[in-house]
Amino acid sequence: MPSGIKAISPLVNRLMRLIEGSRCVAGNEPAVELALQEVLSNAVVHGNRMDAHKLVQVRCQCELGKGVSIIVTDQGEGFNPKAVPDPLAIERLVEEHGRGIHLIKLAMDEVWFARGGTEVHMRKGSARSPRTERRSKSKTANDRPPNNIQRSAALADTLADAGGKPER
């Protein structure tokens, strides 16, 4: 994919059609779509710094009953994921940037970085996977399990209440 903002949505739409058609993450498509938007935006803007001569590579593997694995690689200089500030810290709530990685981690079951931060690995199972069932044992105050989309919505509400703007 070329390093341009305009290239992100068409690629996400195409990948989501393939992912939805495979039924590999049945019930979790919105979470995967959110993570794809964020990871591709980060690769284009922060990784490749919108350099038209650099590319973003996306590898996607769907397996029915096992979920989807996605690897996104940019041609940037990389970064240290551990050095990224906590977007939920009070002093960061009004910042316009800095929540993408947090949203990706909320949306996906597994996220890790490789190649000095130029490569992001993500995995998501179906809504009916054993991992989701294990996580659902931890209840919220209303005695229901929180899902990643609810957590993302809560973060967006928190940011709006603090006068900040959520990324995308």
N, C-alpha and C positions, 0 to 999 in steps of 0.2 A: 504494500500500500504506500502511495506517496505521502510525504509528510505535510499534509494540508488538512486544515480543519474540515473542509468540504468533502474530503474523502472518508471521513469517519462514519457518518450516518448511513451512506449507501452500503458500506462494508458490514456494519452492524446489522442492517436490515437483511442483507443476503445471508449472513451467518445465522441469524435468528430463524429465517425461513427453513434453513437446513436443520438446525437444532430442533425446532418445533416439529418438523416432518419426521425426524428420527425418534421422537418421543423419549429421548434419553434422559431428560430432566423434567418429565411430566409434572406439572404443578409448580416448578421453580423457574419458568422461563423469564418472568420479570426480573428476578434477581440476577440471572445470567446477563440479561440485556443491560442492566444498570452497570454491572462490573465491566462488560465489554466497552461501553461508552467511556467509562472513567479510565480504564487502562489504556485505551487507544488515545484518548485526549492527553494523558500523561506522557505517553511515548512520543506523540507529535510535538506537544508544546514544551515539555520539560526535557525529554530525552534528546530528540533531534532538533530542538529549538526552531522548529518550522523551516528547517533547511530543505529546500525543494530537491536537493541532490541526494538526500538521505531517505532511506526506506524504513518502513515498519513491517516486520514479518509476523504473520499470525498462523499458528498451527492449531488445528482444532480436531479432536477425536471424540466421537460419540459412541457409546456402547449401551445398548438397551439393558436396563437393569443396573448399570454401573455408573451412569452419568456422563458428564462431559469433562474433558481435560483441554485446557487452552493454554498455549504458550505464546507470549507476545515479546518480540525482541526488537529493540531499537538500535540505532547506530550512534547513539550519543556517548558521553563520557561516563555514564553510570552515576550512582549515588549510593550512600550508605543508608539502607532502610532504617537502621537503628537510630540514626541521627535526625529522623523526621520528627518534628515537635508534635506533641499530643494535641490533636485538634479540639479536644474537649476541655482543655485547660481554659480557665476563665478568661485569661488575657488573649486567647486565640479565637474566641467565639465570634468576634466581629471581623475577623480576617476574611478576605474574599477568596483566598486559596488555602489549600492545605488539608482538605478533607477527602480527596479522591482515594488515597490508599486506605483510609479508614472505612470508607463506603465499600470499597472492593472487598476488604476483609469481612465486613458484615454480610455482604451479599453471597460470598462464596464459602464453601465448606473448608477449603484449604487454599492458602496463598503463600508462596515463598518466592524469594528473589535469587537469581543466579547471575553469573558473569558480571560481577561488580555492580549489580543493580540495573544492567541493561536488558535483563530478561526476567519476565514475570510469569510464574507458573500458577495456574488456578484450576481448581477442581470443584465441581458441584454434582451432587447426586440427585436422584429424583425425590420428589416430596414424600415418597413412600419408601425411601431407603432405610436400612437399619440405623444408619448414623442419625438421621432425622428423628427416628423413634427414640434413640437414646437421649438426644438433646431435649426432647419434649418432656422428659421426666422432671426437669427443673421448671417450676411453675412461677408465674408472675403473681402480682398482688391480687389479680382477679381470678386466680387459680387456672390460668391458661398459659400454655407455653408461648414465649415470645418468638416470633420468627424474624428473620433478617430484614425483611421489608418493614416490619413494625419498628425494629430498632433504627433503621435508616429514617423512617418518618419521624420518629421521636427526636433524632438528631436534627433533622430539618426544622422541626417545631422549636427546639431549643435555640437554634441559630436565629430563627425568625423572632423569637421572644427577646433575644439579646440584641436585635437590630442588625444582625449579620445577614449575609446572603449565602445560601447554600450553593455549592458548585453545581451547575446544571440542574 
